[in-house]
Amino acid sequence: MRAELPVRAGDATRSIIKIAVLAVGGQGGGVLTDWIVAVAERNGYRAQSTSVAGVAQRTGATIYYVEMTPDTGRAPIFSLSPSQGDVDILIAAEMMEAGRAIMRGFVTPDRTTLVASSHRVLAVSEKIMPGDGQADRPRVRKAAEDASYKLVCFDMEKIAVDAGSVISSSLFGALAGSGALPFARESYEETIRASGRGVEASLRAFGVSYERALTGEREREPVPVTADASPSVAGPDRMLREWTALMSRVETLPEAIRDMARRGLKKVVDYQDLAYGSLYLDRLDQAVAVDDAVHDYGFSVEAAKYLANAMVYDDIIRVADLKTRTSRQGRLRREQGVKDNAVIQVTEYFHPRMEEICGTLPAPLGRYVEARPKLFDFFDRRINKGRRIRTDSLRGYLMLWTMAALRPWRRSLLRHNVEEAHLEAWFKEAREHARGNYRLGVEILKCRRLIKGYSDTHARAQSKFFRVMGAVPLLAPREDGGEWLRRLREAALLDEEGKALDGALKTVATL
């Protein structure tokens, strides 16, 4: 197999093939670069590789750069880094790296073959956004199609994981299958074998990715996942009967609400107990009472979602419970590629404040401590510090397990009392406004999206929530009050500091 690279007329360096690889730590960019150099030399080419490291993981990918040319007996002069508009093959180990390469001018429609994995590894800037900070993947995909001479793009990370390898193997396969280099498949496979580590897994990932790139098969659209009306549960007969009764109550709700109600019920029961699930349905009935089919029960659907989120708040008990579940251990092993018979060490990072400690005390005792600043500060100076707990040790695991075991008493603790008061006030306000201004009532429910996390994160989120809700009295008389409240909520989600919200609130004050 030979491939002719597109070249510009008058290009003095047309015999030199220029390849840039963009990858972050752990994606095997260095290994992939070594393989590319090795396969070139195996086929009688001279090759050189360089790398320019990013500032840090996810703030700048490492750029690996390879130039190669047929060995004519004369030493070629290679460049040390890629130039805009002068890259023949661009390999991106993640979709947004492809986008950044396009923005930097490394991908051009007259010559660049773009090999990119379609999966996402969220950047720090995306993770810290209070709302959904994910970049628009379809938009980047379309830009990649427009900007490149040829695009090879599918989920190469999944192929690698399924094969028990890393993404460098599937990227190498996609490069081979693209036909962008004039080398036979056997040369690539021999290069992998010569590396001597993880050969079989790497060859599996290489083969699957090679075939996908060769055939040009497009990714299938994900099949929508629907909630199981009768999820498989196990337990004592009495509890199973209670669960069945709760599910029967869901089936009596209007059809438009049932799917979200099933999800919410399962979430709150898993969080606390069956009685908590019954309380959830009682509250949902209150939402249905102010709703109607004319609006397709939109208020009740949002209530089913956000009531569950409000009732399943993050506290120390919740965090400890999630970190000690068997399912989490399995997920960690799967994500890190650790075999079942291997021993793993897990270190959990905590920074508790006295506020969280008071929240886990019985309500009267917690209020007693909070009402005495000197006593509160005395304990806070000793508690408010970072801690590392090894949950693979018996001592560390038992510490978290003991905290998780407080779940049966959660509803008598101070944090629960506070959360219940906030929930009732918010839900009551939403119902009252829904009677006169339906859209405003729906948007009030959606404002619960602002509250998330625990510790400092929860405090900041709650502050934004109260600031947004403080504008409701100003918006209630307006027909477009719901739309303005939506704008305030979206502004609150734009940045952590709340600068956008400050400006939006000033606008509302002038209405």
N, C-alpha and C positions, 0 to 999 in steps of 0.2 A: 504494500500500500504506500503510495506517495501522494503528497498533497502540495499544491501550489499556493503559496501565500500571496494575497493581494498586495501589490506594491505600487507606489506612486511613480509616475514617469520621472526619470532623471534622478532617482534615489541612488546616491552613491554607495549606500550601505545595504543595498537590497539583498546581498548574500548573507547578511547577518540576521538571524532570527532573534527577536527580543521578547522576553517573557517576564512579566511582573506577577508576583504572587503576594496577595494581601491576606494576612492571617494574624490572629492574636494568640497569646500563650495557651498551650494545651491542644492546639489544633494541628500540630505536626507540620507547620510551615517549613521548618528547617529540614525535616526529613524529606518532604516533598521536593524541596529545592535540590537536595543531594541526589534524589532519584532522577530528576530531570537532567542534571549534569551527567550522571552515570549512564543514562540511556543514550545521551548524545555521544559521549565518548565511545560507547559500545558500538555505535554505528559510524565511527570514523570522523566524528566532529570534534572540533576544539570548543571548549565551553568555559565560561567563567561565571561565578556567582558572587553576589554581594548582598548585604542586608543593611537596612536602616531601621533601627528599633523605634517603636512608638514611645511616647512619653511614659505611658503606663498601660496596663491592660484596660481596654475599652475606651481609653482616651486617645489612642492612636495605635493602629495596627502596625505590626512590623511589615515592612515592604522588602520582600526578597526579590532580587533581580538577577536574571540569567540572560547571557548573550551566548550564542553558539553560531558556528559557521563551519562548512566542510573544511577538513584539514588539507591544505594545499602545500604543506611543507614550509610555509612562511608564517611567522608569528603574527596573528591578527592584533589589532588594537581595539580593545573593548571599552565601553563606557562603564561607569561605576554605579549609575542610577538611571531610572527611566526618565524620559522626557515627554512632555505633553505632545500628543499626536504622533508619537513614534514608538508605539508598542504593538507588537503583532499578536500576542496572546496575553490576556489578563485573566488570572485565576483568583477568584474571591471565595474565601472559605465561609462566607455568610452573606446574606442578601444585602444588608446595608453597607457592607464593605464594597460590594459592587457599585452601589449608589455613590459612595464617596469617590471611588475610582473614576466614575463618569464625571463627577463634579470637578475633579482635578485634571480632567482632560486626557486621561490615560486610555480611554476607550473612544475609538473613532469609527464611523460607519464605512470608511473606505478600506480598512485593513484589519481591525482588531477582532479576533475571535474571543468572546467572553465566556469563560467557564465559571459558573457561580452556583453555589448551593442555595436553595430557596429557603432554608430554615432560618430561624432567627435566634440570635444571642443578644439579649437586650443590653443596650449601652447604659452606663450610669445615668446619663442625662434622661433616658427613658424611664428608668426605675424610680428616680426621685420625684417625678411628676406626681402631684396629688391625685390627678385623674388618670385617664388612659393616655400615657405619653408615647405609645408605640408609634413608630414611623409608619407611613402608608406603604405597605409592601406591594399591593397591586400597582401603585403609581411608580414605584421603583422598577418593578418588572417591565412595565410598559416603556419606561425610559431606557432600560437595558436593551429591549428589542429595537428601539429606534436608534440607539447610539452605536450599536455594534454591527460589524460585518456579518457575524454569525453568533447566535446565542445558544449555549448549552446550559440549561438551568433546570434542576430538579432537586429534591431533598436528598443530598448526598450524606448528610449526617445520619439520617435514619438507616440508609443502606449500610453505613459503617457500623452502627450500633447493632443492627440485626445480624451482621456478620461477625460481631465480636472484635471489631477493629476500631481504628480512628479515622477521622475524615480525610486525612492525607491519602489514604488508600483509594477511597472512592473518587477523590479529586484527580488522582493519577489516572484512574480508569476513564473518567470523563474526558481528560485531556487526550488520552489514546483514542477513545471512540470518536472524538470530534474530527479526527483526521487533519488537525492543524499542523502536526509534525510529520515529516516523511519517514516514520519508523514503523516497523511491523509490530503487531501485538506481542509476538513472542519476545521481542527485545525488552518491552516493558516488564513482562512477567519474569524474565531472567534477571532483570535489575532488582525486582522485589526479592527473588530467591537469594540473590547474592547478599542482600542486607542481613539475612540470618536471624532476624527477630520477628516473631509473630507472623511468619511467612504464610501459613495456611489461611489464617483469618484475613490477612491483607489481600491475598489472592482472591478470596471469596468476594470481598468488597469491591476489588478492582474489576472482577468479571461482571458483576451485576451492573455496576456503573458504566462499564464499557458498552454493554449491550443497550442500556438506556440511551447513551449518547449516540451510539451508532444508528439506532432506529429512529431517533428523534421523538420518542414517545413522550407525550405531554402528561403532566400530573392530572390525576382525576380530581374532580371537586369532592370535598369531604362530604360524607353522608351525614345528614342531620341526625343527631342523637336525641331520642325521645325518652322521656321518663317512663320507667316501668310502672304500670298501674298497680302491680302486685309484687313489690320488691321482695326478694328472698330474705327472710329473717328467721332467726332461731332463738329459742329461749324457753323459759318456763311457760306452761300452758296458760296460766293466769295472765302473764304479760302479753302473750300472743293474742289472747282474746281481746285485751284492751287495745292492742295495736290494730287489730281487725276492725274494732268499733270506731277507732279514729279514722281509718281509711274509708269506712262506710260513710262517715260524716262528710268527708271530702266529696264523695260521689253524689251527695245531695246538693252540692253547690252548682251554680250555673256553669255550663260546660266551658265557657271562656276562661274560667278561673282555675279549673281543676288541675291542669298540668303544673302551674306555678305553686298551687297549694300543696300538691304532693311533694314537690321538691322542698318547700319550706317546712312542712311537717317532718319530713325525714331529717332535715337539718337540725331543728330544735330538739327533737327527741334524742338524736345522737349526742347533742350538746349537753342535755340535762336528763330528762326522764319523760315518761309517758304523760304525767300530769302537766308538765310544761308544754307538751304537744297539745293537750286539751285546751290550755290557756291560749295558745296560738290560734286555734280554731275559733275560740270564743271571740277573740279580737277580730278575726277575719269576718265573722258574722256581723260585727258592728259596721265594718266597711261595706258589706253587701247591703245592709239596711239603708244606706244613703245612696246607693248606686242603682243603675237601671240598664236595661237592654238597649235603650236608645244610644247610650254611650259605649255599648259593647262591653260593659263592666270594666272599663279601663282603670277606674279608680281602685277597684277591688284587686285587679291583677297586680297593680303597683303595690298595693297594701300587702298582698301575699308575699311579694318579694322583700320589701323593705321592713316589714314586721319581723320576718325571720332573721334578717341581718341585724336588726336592732336587738332582738332577744338573744342572739348568739354573739355577744360582745367578747372582746379579747381581754381576759384577765390572767393572773398568774396560774390559776387552776387550769384554764384552757390551754395555755402554753405548755404547762407540764404534761397535761394529758396527751397532746399531740406529739410531744417529743419522746414519750415512752411507749407509744403504740407500736405493735409488731409490724404493722404495715409500713411505718416510717423506716424501720430498719431494712425492710426489703427494698424500699425505694432507694435508700442510700446505696445499698449494694448494687442495685441495677444501674443507677446513674453513674457510679464510679467504676463499674465493671469489675466488682469484687466477687469472687466465687463464693458459693455457700459455705465451703469448708475453711475459708480463710478468716483469720481474726482481724477485726477492724477496731480502730480507736476513734472515738467520736468526742469532740470537745464542743460543748455548748457555751455560748457567750451570753452573759446576763449583765444588766446594769439596773438593779432594782432601786426604786426610790421609796421614801417613807410613805408616800401616797399609796403605792401599791400594797405595802404592808398593812396600812390601816384598812384598805379595801378588803383584805382577807380576814379581818377581825369581825366578831359579832357586831352588829350595827351600833348598839349602845356604847361598847368599848371603843370602837373606831371613832365615833363622834367625840367621845371623852378625850382621846389623845389629840385629835385634830383641833379641839377647842382650846388647847393649852400649848401655845407656840414654843415655850421653853422646853417642855417635855418632847414635843414633836421634833424640834431642832436637835435635841440631845441624841435621840435615836437616829435621826437622819444623817448626822455626821458619821455614825458608825455603820450605816447600811448603804448609803448612797455612794457606791463605788462599783467598778467593773469586776466581774467574777467569771472565771472559767471553770466549768464543771464537766468532768469526764464521765459521760453516761455509759461508757463501756466498763466502768468500774462499779462494783457493788455499792459502794458508798454514794457515788454520784447518782446512780440510777435510783437508789432508794430515796434520796433527797427529793427528786422530782416525782417519783411515784407517790410519796407521802403527800406532796402538794396536790397531785391529781386526785388523791383519795378524798379530798375535801369536797368533792362535787356534790354529794348528798346534802351538805349543809350550805351550799352556795346561796340559796334563797334567803338565808337568815343573816348573810354577811352585809357589811356596809356598802361595798361596791354594787351589789345587786339592788339594794334599796335606792341608791342614787340613779342607777341606770333605769330602773322601773319608773321613777318619778319623771326623768327626762322623756322616756318613751310615751308615757301617758299624756304628758303635756303636748308633745309634738303630734301624737295621733289624734287627740281631741281637737286640736286646732285645724288639722287637715280635714276632719269630718265636718266641722262647723262651716268652714269656708266652701267645701264641696257642695253644700246645699244651695248656696247662692252664686258661687263662681266655680263651676266644676273644674275648669282648667287650673285655677289657682290651687284648689285642693290637691289635684294630681301632682303639681309641681312641689307642693309642700312635702308630700310623701317622698318624692325623689331627692329632696334636700338631705335625706338621711344618708345618701351616698357620700356626703362630705365627711362623715365620722367613720374612722377606721383606725386600726392599730391599737397599741397600748403604750403606756408610759408617756414620754414626751411627745411622741407622734400623735397619740390620742388627744393630748391636751391641746396641741396646735389645731388639730382637725375640729375639735369641739368648739374652739374659739371662732373658727370660720363659720361653723354651723350657726352659732348664736348671732353672729353679725349679719348673716344672710337672713335669718328668720326675723331679725329685728326690723327688717324693711317691710315685712308683711302688712302691718297696719297702714303703711303709706300706699301699698299697692292694692289692698282689698277693694277700695271703691272704684278702681279702674277696670274696664272690660278687658284690657290687655295686661292686667296684673300678672296673670300666669306666665305670659311671655317674658315680662321683665324679671320675674323671679327666676326663670330659667337662665336668663342672661347673667344674673348675679351668681347663680350656682356655677355656671360654666367659667365665669371669671375667677371664682374662688379656686377652681381646679387647675388654673393655668400656671400658678407658681406657688412655691412653698411659703414665700414671704408674705403673700397676700397683697402685692402691689396692684395687680390688676383689679382685685376686689375693691381696694380703696377708691380707684377711679370710677368703678361702676356704681358704688354707693353714692359718690358725689353726684353722679348723673341722675340717679333716682331721686336724690334729695331736691333736685331742681325741677322735677316733673310737675 
